[in-house]
Amino acid sequence: MNIVLVLIDSLNRHQMNAYAKSPIKTPNLDAFAAKSFRFDNHFVGSLPCMPARREIFSGQKEMMWRPWGPLEPSDVPLPHLLADAGLTTALITDHYHYWEEPANGYLQSFQSVHLVRGHEIDFWNPPLPAGEPLPAFAQAIDHWRPGYGRRYFANVKDFKREEDFFPAKVFSGAAEWLRRNDRNRPFFLHVESFDVHEPFHVPEPYFSMYNDDTGTDDFTVWPPYQDAKKQAAYFSKVSEKELRFVRSQYAGKMAMFDTWLVHLVA
């Protein structure tokens, strides 16, 4: 038996046609859902990034006793169990928290790993020189998240086309792994896309797909939420036009993810 587990970060069920009528066009996800089982009574114990992953990998309830951390020595990771059962195990992801120190042990449980670097504040490219100017969208990020816009832009400044962005690399990488893998040997392929996570930074045509407004250059694509004071300050100043813009960029990111999902589910 072959298993492909696809995990999409920050995907809101209320924006999925499988659960609710959504204005966001996701034909590939819709087609996949139409021939799938839908779970209506599923609950998670932990929603943040690595606590949720520990529950998936080890079956342990994470947030009951710690907020964020590595796999514990007593954990028996799912990829180990599947490898012991004779499956080839592989992970393809751009979720950079996996290779940060507080999340040690997850990558090491797979037999092979393909990392797509540069999302969010991944320590991939060297920091930009202090005096190097930033485009408007990165400056807008820095306004509410000092340093984050500069760090993120250092990673994506050379992105020129849609194929450079993260969903394209993750799903085309997964499709390539499937082409190369020996189909005579069962496998477990974990495909994890950090998108549709913020920052909601997308190229055309997705930038304009759900955005009819002009004059949005000063709006952030990465609102603050981890810091309660910054979040309160943001919502005390944000206009309805900016909120509409943020939602449009989330929608654009969903559409971009759906475009590249077809490489895996076609």
Contacts in CASP RR format, 6 or more apart in sequence:
PFRMAT RR
TARGET T0000
AUTHOR 0000-0000-0000
METHOD contacts of the structure
MODEL  1
MNIVLVLIDSLNRHQMNAYAKSPIKTPNLDAFAAKSFRFDNHFVGSLPCM
PARREIFSGQKEMMWRPWGPLEPSDVPLPHLLADAGLTTALITDHYHYWE
EPANGYLQSFQSVHLVRGHEIDFWNPPLPAGEPLPAFAQAIDHWRPGYGR
RYFANVKDFKREEDFFPAKVFSGAAEWLRRNDRNRPFFLHVESFDVHEPF
HVPEPYFSMYNDDTGTDDFTVWPPYQDAKKQAAYFSKVSEKELRFVRSQY
AGKMAMFDTWLVHLVA
1 186 0 8 1.000
2 186 0 8 1.000
2 187 0 8 1.000
2 188 0 8 1.000
2 189 0 8 1.000
3 82 0 8 1.000
3 87 0 8 1.000
3 187 0 8 1.000
3 188 0 8 1.000
3 189 0 8 1.000
4 174 0 8 1.000
4 178 0 8 1.000
4 189 0 8 1.000
4 191 0 8 1.000
4 264 0 8 1.000
5 188 0 8 1.000
5 189 0 8 1.000
5 190 0 8 1.000
5 191 0 8 1.000
6 191 0 8 1.000
6 192 0 8 1.000
6 193 0 8 1.000
6 261 0 8 1.000
6 264 0 8 1.000
7 56 0 8 1.000
7 190 0 8 1.000
7 191 0 8 1.000
7 192 0 8 1.000
7 193 0 8 1.000
8 193 0 8 1.000
8 195 0 8 1.000
8 196 0 8 1.000
8 257 0 8 1.000
9 49 0 8 1.000
9 95 0 8 1.000
9 192 0 8 1.000
9 193 0 8 1.000
9 194 0 8 1.000
9 195 0 8 1.000
9 196 0 8 1.000
9 197 0 8 1.000
10 196 0 8 1.000
10 197 0 8 1.000
10 198 0 8 1.000
11 196 0 8 1.000
11 254 0 8 1.000
13 19 0 8 1.000
13 20 0 8 1.000
14 20 0 8 1.000
14 22 0 8 1.000
15 22 0 8 1.000
15 24 0 8 1.000
15 250 0 8 1.000
15 251 0 8 1.000
15 254 0 8 1.000
16 22 0 8 1.000
16 26 0 8 1.000
16 29 0 8 1.000
16 33 0 8 1.000
17 26 0 8 1.000
17 29 0 8 1.000
17 30 0 8 1.000
17 33 0 8 1.000
18 29 0 8 1.000
18 30 0 8 1.000
18 33 0 8 1.000
18 38 0 8 1.000
19 38 0 8 1.000
23 210 0 8 1.000
23 251 0 8 1.000
24 210 0 8 1.000
24 251 0 8 1.000
24 252 0 8 1.000
24 254 0 8 1.000
24 255 0 8 1.000
25 255 0 8 1.000
25 258 0 8 1.000
26 254 0 8 1.000
26 255 0 8 1.000
26 258 0 8 1.000
27 258 0 8 1.000
28 258 0 8 1.000
28 259 0 8 1.000
28 261 0 8 1.000
28 262 0 8 1.000
28 265 0 8 1.000
28 266 0 8 1.000
29 258 0 8 1.000
29 261 0 8 1.000
31 265 0 8 1.000
32 261 0 8 1.000
32 265 0 8 1.000
44 52 0 8 1.000
44 55 0 8 1.000
45 52 0 8 1.000
45 55 0 8 1.000
45 61 0 8 1.000
45 62 0 8 1.000
45 63 0 8 1.000
46 52 0 8 1.000
46 54 0 8 1.000
46 55 0 8 1.000
46 61 0 8 1.000
46 62 0 8 1.000
46 63 0 8 1.000
48 63 0 8 1.000
48 67 0 8 1.000
48 68 0 8 1.000
49 68 0 8 1.000
49 95 0 8 1.000
49 97 0 8 1.000
50 62 0 8 1.000
50 68 0 8 1.000
50 69 0 8 1.000
50 97 0 8 1.000
50 102 0 8 1.000
50 103 0 8 1.000
50 106 0 8 1.000
51 62 0 8 1.000
51 63 0 8 1.000
51 66 0 8 1.000
51 67 0 8 1.000
51 68 0 8 1.000
51 69 0 8 1.000
52 62 0 8 1.000
53 98 0 8 1.000
53 103 0 8 1.000
53 106 0 8 1.000
54 60 0 8 1.000
54 62 0 8 1.000
54 69 0 8 1.000
54 71 0 8 1.000
54 75 0 8 1.000
55 61 0 8 1.000
55 62 0 8 1.000
56 78 0 8 1.000
57 71 0 8 1.000
57 75 0 8 1.000
57 77 0 8 1.000
57 78 0 8 1.000
57 79 0 8 1.000
57 106 0 8 1.000
57 109 0 8 1.000
58 71 0 8 1.000
58 72 0 8 1.000
58 75 0 8 1.000
58 76 0 8 1.000
58 77 0 8 1.000
58 78 0 8 1.000
60 72 0 8 1.000
60 75 0 8 1.000
68 102 0 8 1.000
68 103 0 8 1.000
69 102 0 8 1.000
69 103 0 8 1.000
70 102 0 8 1.000
70 103 0 8 1.000
70 104 0 8 1.000
70 105 0 8 1.000
70 106 0 8 1.000
71 77 0 8 1.000
71 104 0 8 1.000
71 105 0 8 1.000
71 106 0 8 1.000
71 109 0 8 1.000
77 105 0 8 1.000
77 106 0 8 1.000
77 109 0 8 1.000
78 109 0 8 1.000
79 89 0 8 1.000
79 91 0 8 1.000
79 109 0 8 1.000
79 110 0 8 1.000
79 111 0 8 1.000
79 188 0 8 1.000
79 190 0 8 1.000
80 109 0 8 1.000
82 89 0 8 1.000
82 188 0 8 1.000
83 89 0 8 1.000
83 111 0 8 1.000
86 185 0 8 1.000
86 186 0 8 1.000
87 185 0 8 1.000
87 186 0 8 1.000
87 187 0 8 1.000
87 188 0 8 1.000
88 111 0 8 1.000
88 112 0 8 1.000
88 181 0 8 1.000
88 182 0 8 1.000
88 185 0 8 1.000
88 186 0 8 1.000
88 187 0 8 1.000
88 188 0 8 1.000
89 109 0 8 1.000
89 110 0 8 1.000
89 111 0 8 1.000
89 112 0 8 1.000
89 187 0 8 1.000
89 188 0 8 1.000
89 189 0 8 1.000
89 190 0 8 1.000
90 110 0 8 1.000
90 111 0 8 1.000
90 112 0 8 1.000
90 113 0 8 1.000
90 114 0 8 1.000
90 177 0 8 1.000
90 181 0 8 1.000
90 187 0 8 1.000
90 188 0 8 1.000
90 189 0 8 1.000
90 190 0 8 1.000
91 98 0 8 1.000
91 107 0 8 1.000
91 110 0 8 1.000
91 112 0 8 1.000
91 113 0 8 1.000
91 114 0 8 1.000
91 190 0 8 1.000
91 192 0 8 1.000
92 113 0 8 1.000
92 114 0 8 1.000
92 116 0 8 1.000
92 170 0 8 1.000
92 173 0 8 1.000
92 174 0 8 1.000
92 177 0 8 1.000
92 189 0 8 1.000
92 190 0 8 1.000
92 191 0 8 1.000
92 192 0 8 1.000
93 114 0 8 1.000
93 115 0 8 1.000
93 116 0 8 1.000
93 170 0 8 1.000
93 190 0 8 1.000
93 191 0 8 1.000
93 192 0 8 1.000
93 193 0 8 1.000
93 194 0 8 1.000
94 115 0 8 1.000
94 116 0 8 1.000
94 117 0 8 1.000
94 118 0 8 1.000
94 119 0 8 1.000
94 166 0 8 1.000
94 169 0 8 1.000
94 170 0 8 1.000
94 192 0 8 1.000
94 193 0 8 1.000
94 194 0 8 1.000
94 195 0 8 1.000
95 119 0 8 1.000
95 192 0 8 1.000
95 193 0 8 1.000
95 194 0 8 1.000
96 117 0 8 1.000
96 118 0 8 1.000
96 119 0 8 1.000
96 120 0 8 1.000
96 121 0 8 1.000
96 122 0 8 1.000
96 124 0 8 1.000
96 194 0 8 1.000
97 103 0 8 1.000
98 106 0 8 1.000
98 107 0 8 1.000
98 115 0 8 1.000
99 107 0 8 1.000
99 115 0 8 1.000
107 113 0 8 1.000
107 115 0 8 1.000
110 190 0 8 1.000
114 173 0 8 1.000
114 177 0 8 1.000
116 166 0 8 1.000
116 169 0 8 1.000
116 170 0 8 1.000
116 173 0 8 1.000
117 124 0 8 1.000
117 155 0 8 1.000
118 124 0 8 1.000
118 125 0 8 1.000
118 155 0 8 1.000
118 156 0 8 1.000
118 166 0 8 1.000
119 155 0 8 1.000
119 166 0 8 1.000
119 194 0 8 1.000
119 195 0 8 1.000
119 197 0 8 1.000
120 148 0 8 1.000
120 152 0 8 1.000
120 194 0 8 1.000
120 197 0 8 1.000
120 198 0 8 1.000
120 199 0 8 1.000
121 148 0 8 1.000
121 151 0 8 1.000
121 152 0 8 1.000
122 155 0 8 1.000
124 155 0 8 1.000
125 154 0 8 1.000
125 155 0 8 1.000
125 157 0 8 1.000
126 154 0 8 1.000
127 150 0 8 1.000
127 151 0 8 1.000
127 154 0 8 1.000
128 134 0 8 1.000
128 150 0 8 1.000
128 153 0 8 1.000
128 154 0 8 1.000
128 157 0 8 1.000
134 142 0 8 1.000
134 149 0 8 1.000
134 150 0 8 1.000
134 153 0 8 1.000
135 153 0 8 1.000
136 217 0 8 1.000
136 218 0 8 1.000
137 201 0 8 1.000
137 217 0 8 1.000
137 220 0 8 1.000
137 221 0 8 1.000
138 149 0 8 1.000
138 150 0 8 1.000
138 152 0 8 1.000
138 153 0 8 1.000
139 149 0 8 1.000
140 217 0 8 1.000
140 218 0 8 1.000
140 219 0 8 1.000
140 220 0 8 1.000
140 221 0 8 1.000
141 147 0 8 1.000
141 148 0 8 1.000
141 149 0 8 1.000
141 152 0 8 1.000
141 199 0 8 1.000
141 220 0 8 1.000
141 221 0 8 1.000
141 222 0 8 1.000
142 148 0 8 1.000
142 149 0 8 1.000
142 150 0 8 1.000
143 220 0 8 1.000
144 220 0 8 1.000
144 222 0 8 1.000
144 223 0 8 1.000
144 224 0 8 1.000
144 230 0 8 1.000
144 234 0 8 1.000
145 220 0 8 1.000
145 222 0 8 1.000
145 224 0 8 1.000
148 199 0 8 1.000
148 222 0 8 1.000
149 199 0 8 1.000
149 222 0 8 1.000
152 199 0 8 1.000
152 201 0 8 1.000
152 222 0 8 1.000
156 164 0 8 1.000
156 201 0 8 1.000
158 164 0 8 1.000
159 165 0 8 1.000
159 203 0 8 1.000
161 203 0 8 1.000
162 168 0 8 1.000
162 203 0 8 1.000
162 256 0 8 1.000
162 259 0 8 1.000
163 169 0 8 1.000
163 172 0 8 1.000
165 195 0 8 1.000
165 202 0 8 1.000
165 203 0 8 1.000
165 256 0 8 1.000
166 193 0 8 1.000
166 194 0 8 1.000
166 195 0 8 1.000
167 193 0 8 1.000
167 195 0 8 1.000
167 256 0 8 1.000
167 257 0 8 1.000
167 259 0 8 1.000
167 260 0 8 1.000
167 261 0 8 1.000
168 256 0 8 1.000
168 260 0 8 1.000
170 191 0 8 1.000
170 192 0 8 1.000
170 193 0 8 1.000
170 195 0 8 1.000
170 260 0 8 1.000
171 191 0 8 1.000
171 193 0 8 1.000
171 260 0 8 1.000
171 261 0 8 1.000
171 263 0 8 1.000
171 264 0 8 1.000
172 260 0 8 1.000
172 263 0 8 1.000
174 189 0 8 1.000
174 191 0 8 1.000
174 263 0 8 1.000
174 264 0 8 1.000
175 263 0 8 1.000
175 264 0 8 1.000
177 189 0 8 1.000
178 189 0 8 1.000
178 264 0 8 1.000
181 187 0 8 1.000
181 189 0 8 1.000
191 264 0 8 1.000
193 257 0 8 1.000
195 253 0 8 1.000
195 256 0 8 1.000
195 257 0 8 1.000
196 250 0 8 1.000
196 253 0 8 1.000
196 254 0 8 1.000
196 257 0 8 1.000
198 221 0 8 1.000
198 222 0 8 1.000
198 223 0 8 1.000
199 221 0 8 1.000
199 222 0 8 1.000
200 221 0 8 1.000
200 222 0 8 1.000
200 246 0 8 1.000
200 249 0 8 1.000
200 250 0 8 1.000
200 252 0 8 1.000
200 253 0 8 1.000
201 221 0 8 1.000
201 222 0 8 1.000
201 249 0 8 1.000
202 249 0 8 1.000
202 252 0 8 1.000
202 253 0 8 1.000
202 256 0 8 1.000
203 256 0 8 1.000
206 252 0 8 1.000
206 253 0 8 1.000
206 255 0 8 1.000
206 256 0 8 1.000
207 249 0 8 1.000
207 252 0 8 1.000
209 248 0 8 1.000
209 251 0 8 1.000
209 252 0 8 1.000
209 255 0 8 1.000
210 247 0 8 1.000
210 248 0 8 1.000
210 249 0 8 1.000
210 251 0 8 1.000
210 252 0 8 1.000
210 255 0 8 1.000
211 245 0 8 1.000
211 248 0 8 1.000
211 249 0 8 1.000
213 241 0 8 1.000
213 244 0 8 1.000
213 245 0 8 1.000
213 248 0 8 1.000
216 241 0 8 1.000
216 242 0 8 1.000
216 245 0 8 1.000
219 241 0 8 1.000
219 242 0 8 1.000
219 245 0 8 1.000
219 246 0 8 1.000
220 242 0 8 1.000
220 246 0 8 1.000
221 246 0 8 1.000
221 249 0 8 1.000
223 231 0 8 1.000
223 234 0 8 1.000
223 238 0 8 1.000
223 246 0 8 1.000
224 230 0 8 1.000
224 231 0 8 1.000
224 234 0 8 1.000
225 231 0 8 1.000
END
